[in-house]
Amino acid sequence: MNENTLEQPNLDTENNQIDDSTSSENQEGSMIGKFKDAKTLLDAYNNLQAEFTRKSQKLAEFQKEYEENANFKTYNSLDDFIKDTSDSDKYKNEISEILVKDNELNNLPNKYQVAYKLIKNAESKLADNLNSQEFLDKYILNNENIKTQIINNYLSTLNNISPAPKVISSNSTNIHFSPNTSKPKTLKEAGEIFSKMLN
C-alpha cells in the first residue's frame, strides 16, 4: 500500500457498522483531538467559555472607563488636580508615588485622574476585605504581629484609665487602689495609707 494514502475503516454494508480496528490504533486523528474523552473536551470547553466571559467583562470595564475618561481635563501639575478634586488632597503622596513608580502611567495625559482612581479602587477593595470574615480570619487574626500590636494598644489604654479599677471586692467593703504621688517612708505611714484605703 502507498505510504501517503490513509487507511479507511472497513464498512460492513449489511449491518451498517464501521470496522473500528484502524481507528482505535490511531487515536491522534480522532474527532476530539488531544482530549482523552468527551468529558475532558466538555470540561476544557467550559473552562474556555468561563475565561472568555471574564475577559469580555474586563474589556467592558475598560471600555466604560475609557468612555468616562474620554472627556478628561488635562492638569499641568498635581497641585492643580488636587485643587480641582474634592478629596484628593489626602492622597497627594500616594498619587506622587504611583506616578514615580509607573513611567507608562506618568506619560498619560490624564495621569493624575488614573492614579487617583487606582488609589480609590484599592481603598474600596480593602474596605470590602476588612468586612469579610474570611479575609479577617486568614490575614488579620492569624498574624502574630497584628495580634501583639492590638494587645499592646489595649494594655496601654488600660494603664491610662484615670479612675483606679477595683481590685479587691467583698460584701461589705470595696478597696480601691489610687495612684499615690508620695511613697510611704516608714511602716507607720504605710499603715495609715492602708487604713485610709479601707475606710
Protein Blocks (a to p, Z undefined) as FASTA:
>chain_A
ZZkbccdddddfknopacfklmmmmmmlpmnlmafblmlmmmmmmmmmmmmmmmmmmmmm
mmmmmmmmmmcccdfbfklmmmmpmklmmmmmmmmmmmmmmmmlmmpmklmmmmmmmmmm
mmmmmmmmmmpmklmmmmmmmpmklmmmmmmmmmmmmmmpmbacdfbdcfkbccdddddf
bdcfbfklmmmmmmmmmZZ
